[in-house]
Structure formats: C-alpha cells, structure tokens
C-alpha cells in the first residue's frame, strides 16, 4: 500500500494571527494561528513538518511530496532541493516546483498529475496544518473503507454554507485537508479535466481561491455521488504549526458554553455601534505602528 502526503508551501510572508479561532458549520477551531511573516520563517515551518514526520508513526509507509508554489526566492528553492530525496523513517521526501497560481489547490492538482500513478492514497494538507500524529495514515484509510462509497475523509471537519451557497453546493472539507484514494481522484479528473483549483486564467483573488479551490476540491467528489466523511470527533490527527511551536494543545470542537459565547459575540459585533468601536481601535493600532 503506497501513501503520499502532499504538503503545499510557498516562500511568501503570511499574515500574523496569534490565536486559533472558531469557524464553520458545525463550529470548530479551524481558523488556525500563524506567525510566519518572513520568507526565512517558512523554512522553519517546513523543517517543523519534517521533524514531526520523523517522530511519528503514520501506520503506513508515507512519502512526503512537498509542492512549492514558486515565489521566485532562490534561497528557498535551493533549500527544498537540498532535502529532495531525503530518507525518512517511513518513506522519503520528493519536491516539486510549479508556477504560483491556484495556491494549495493548484499544488494538489500538480502533485496528482505527476504522481497519480505511483500511489494508492493521497493525503492533502498545507504546510501550516501539520498532519503528524501516530496512525494518521492508517486511521484515515480505515475510516475510508468503513464507509460505503467513500470519497474523502476530512481530517479537520466537514463544513457547509460557505459563501452564502446552499448546503449541497458548499459541502466540503475544511481546507481540503484529508485523505482519498487514487481511484476517486481519477474519477474527478475524468469528469472535470483536473482537480479543482483557480487556474492561471482566474483572478487569483481569495474569492476565486475559495470558490474554485477550497470548496470545489471536495464538493466535486460529493457531486459525483461519493460520501464525504469526517474523522470521528474524538480523534485528532493534525495540529496547527504555530500552536505546536508554542506548545499549545487546541481541540477540534468547542464545548457548548464556548459555542454560546461565540454566538453572543457574533450577535453583539453585528450591532453598528459595537462594530464602529472595534474599527476605531483597529485604526488607532495601525496608526501607532505606522508612526513608530
């Protein structure tokens, strides 16, 4: 049994978010923390993925396929080439470089185009969502086969009602993170020509990345008649990279009291006067940064 874990990356600075927050239907802690504001910090992020992989036992032999959405930073590209072919306890690293469009979902499509005949299962994730707990491959495969006509096993959660679409049009795995089989992916490509992503003719605005990539990546599997499932609620096979670096343990789903408090905050924020206060505070904070 051959398993590939596709990790997409790009040496682009990312916005800083100190706290992992709730989002989605059902609510979960999926708006993950991140603090990788420089190109160099992305190298630290990739090294973390490798470090975690060396520590865990995925339950199957797994190769890491790192797809670089090329930003043109040669130091980063050279770093990736230096680890290409590196042997791991349960597999090896393979590096791909591609033009930077479609973000992670363009990277997923590229990895499948290159290696679609080489593996039985693919696990997809981004570099800051680290799938690295013991059994992450074997548990995913077990759940895949326990479900009749399964098409995708979401490792974070399933969600729906994104972008004001109805449930059937927006049902998808958070971030496209999870496991599926080569036969399912081949079926998607046979019907749609590729794995869904914002292609080079798309605007590359976030709305396109989400609608043509994050949602459609697994919604197209659903539309072909396959079942989308989520890893059981009490099982956690991933961690967010910045939380790992700080030694924080973040659960998948909130308690009832946390859900109620979150909803109250949302309702309060919708009040114009409250939103205005928050916006004024944000403007003052930005001003202080600019005049330093």
Secondary structure by P-SEA (a helix, b strand, c coil): cbbbbbbbbccbbbbbbcbbbbbccccccccbbbccccaaaaaaaaaaaaaaaaacccccbbbbbbbbcccccaaaaaaaaaacccccccbbbbbbbbccccaaaaaaaaaaaaccccccbbbbbcccccccccaaaaaaaaaaaacccccbbbcccccccccccccccccccccccccccaaaaaaaaaaccccccccccccccaaaaaaaccccaaaaaaaabbbbbcccccccccccaaaaaacccccccccaaaaaaaaaaaaaaacaaaaaaaaaaaaaaaaaaaac
